[in-house]
Amino acid sequence: MKYLFTFVKLFTGALFVFSGIVKLNDPAGFAIKLDEYFDVFAEDVAEKQDSVQVTVQFDYESVVNQVFPLYASDLVKKLRLNCKLDTLEGGDLNINWGGLEGTAISMRRYKQLPAQIHFFVKGANGVIIEKAYSLDSNQRTLNTFQTQLDFEVKQWVKSPGFWSGFFKSCKTYSLHFSLFFCALEVWLGLALLVGYEIRLTVLITALLIGFFTFLTAYSAYYNKVTDCGCFGDFLKLKPWQSFRKDVVLSILVVILILGWKHNRPVFARAKAHIIMALLAMGTFGFGLFCYFYLPIWDFLPYKKGNDIRYIMNHIPPGERASDSIVIRFVMQKGTDSVKVSTLEYADFAQKGYVFVRQDRQVIAEGYKSPIHDFAIYNLETGEDLKETVLNSKMYQILYVMPFLSQTDTSGFDALKRIYDWSQKQNWKFYALSSASLEPAKAFIQQYQLPFGIYAADQKMLMTMARYNPTLYVLKGSQVLAKYSGCNLPDMAIIQELTKDPR
């Protein structure tokens, strides 16, 4: 038992140090993963919302009975009805509920619109809204009808509840939690390696492993978070892999508990207190440094030296270029509904069955590039600038601000100098944010910025900018360098990047 305990202690300690440093190297990345967990918990513990049923009647005969969900954030809903009949093809009727497209209902059996069209929206406590339309002969002859209703639904929406609000509020402190837990993991690993206060160390380790075993089990069983973030972006584990890892660690902790009487500390107790205190401060300081000045070891797809366009288009050998899918068609004839393959579709159509919807099932997933959401848009015109940026041969600067409200503006004076210099060099400069047009304009005016802001996907920006903001220097689509917004380079350093290394 003595030798088994010693081996397990050293192995577990080394694993904790490695795992903790990998995450502490990128505390903002682990904070993003914590946000995912908080969102999942907030959603799962929230009060379940009722659904509403939308009914459409033609001359008091129901032609549509569609159910739509309510959400805690709902205040006003828009309900749009678009009906177009065609004497040859039958036409269809579409319902759009708050931007959520309903199933297209075939109107094959109707040759003309009815004299009366009725809307009913029913909630759990009765009718929310009822509306009737009388169609004149001209409308019926044209066989087209469109309408939109706006109505309040907030009185039918339930409050998410205390615990849902609690988990949502935790997102405010995700970075703090990330720094604390990652630093604690490294510290516990070091404590195990030197045999410091073994009983307390093992008990805290057991609590930590028990907590994360619950998280990974929950994530795996419900398929909620597809990557636990155990080893950051260095090594991505799927939920069940993460759970099995934590089960093994739980067994190791049991061995540590059973054998802790065999512990032999490396340092005397008085000296050990001082050493572990210094290591705790050093560990936490390392995490703060990596947050403010970007990860020391960059495992992200936008790291220095990577070519964004190449990564987007490259498919490794042996990987599928796209998903392998099976398509089934749901068809209906009267009250009979069937699901058929592509080959069977024509036969059932000849038998009088009409198309209702298409179901797609993924059999084998295709390769998903680490950079698959890169996009840049002009907020004023909506122009897509992705290809312009990726196909450029010039030097370019990307200044990435995922959330304008959280942007560190202390470096804006240096940024303005970089912008002025880049324009004199005929470099392209793109400031990127997930903000919409009006907030972007207000931000530019507030800080008197000499450039505009372009739109980009929020998740893409959070991957690019572990510190908000982060500045990128590109040559074409290749990343030459990246800098934290609190440590912007001067022009001489940027100029140095353009020199031919040969």
Secondary structure, DSSP 8 states (H G I E B T S, - for coil): -HHHHHHHHHHHHHHHHHHHHHHHTSHHHHHHHHHHHHHHHHHHHS----EEEEEEEETTEEEEEEEEE--TT-SEEEEEEEEE--TTT--EEEEEETTEE---EE-TT-SS--SEEEEEEEETTEEEEEEEEE--HHHHHHTEEEEEEEEE-GGG-----HHHHHHHHHGGGHHHHHHHHHHHHHHHHHHHHHTTTHHHHHHHHHHHHHHHHHHHHHHHHHT--S---TBTTTB---HHHHHHHHHHHHHHHHHHHHHGGG---SS-HHHHHHHHHHHHHHHHHHHHHHHHH--SS--STT-TT-BHHHHHH---TT--SS-EEEEEEEEEETTEEEEE-HHHHHHHHHTT-EEEEEEEEEEE-----S------EETTT--B-HHHHHT--SEEEEEEES-GGG---TTHHHHHHHHHHHHHTT-EEEEEES--HHHHHHHHHHHT-SS-EEE--HHHHHHH-SSSSEEEEEETTEEEEEEETTS---HHHHHHHTS---
